[in-house]
Amino acid sequence: MTLIPFTRVRDHGFLTEEEAHFLTTRDRNNKMKFKDVTIIEPSLRREKVKLSRWDMNKGNGKKYVFQLLNKRKWRHVVERNRLEPGDVVQLWSFRIDQELHFALVKLPGSTIIFRRNELGMSSLVLN
């Protein structure tokens, strides 16, 4: 599982209004709903994961983080791509046939911050 803090998201337009609203709702068991998404790893392997939103109450107001869930699958993503603590990665969002996908990019050493580009891709920089 990886957490993507709200403050680290460079462009919040990667979700449609409907998706953003859906992720704030709960199911019959009062659990937050999630959206199935595909992540393309640096190795180019595709993995299905769950995207959810987790609300946190902080002293200075309500904040939230996005989670890419499925601890077992995320662990395999980390192992397959030799990700280590301190590695800098970007998580780019894009759509194929209206379905949300992410591309995980491992950066070599330095942080490069990208924003929405001419292809409509959004970047999320993670530490």
Secondary structure as GFF3:
##gff-version 3
##sequence-region A 1 127
A	DSSP	beta_strand	2	5	.	.	.	ID=ss1
A	DSSP	three_ten_helix	6	8	.	.	.	ID=ss2
A	DSSP	three_ten_helix	12	14	.	.	.	ID=ss3
A	DSSP	alpha_helix	17	22	.	.	.	ID=ss4
A	DSSP	beta_strand	34	40	.	.	.	ID=ss5
A	DSSP	beta_strand	46	58	.	.	.	ID=ss6
A	DSSP	beta_strand	61	69	.	.	.	ID=ss7
A	DSSP	alpha_helix	71	80	.	.	.	ID=ss8
A	DSSP	beta_strand	88	96	.	.	.	ID=ss9
A	DSSP	beta_strand	99	107	.	.	.	ID=ss10
A	DSSP	beta_strand	122	126	.	.	.	ID=ss11
###
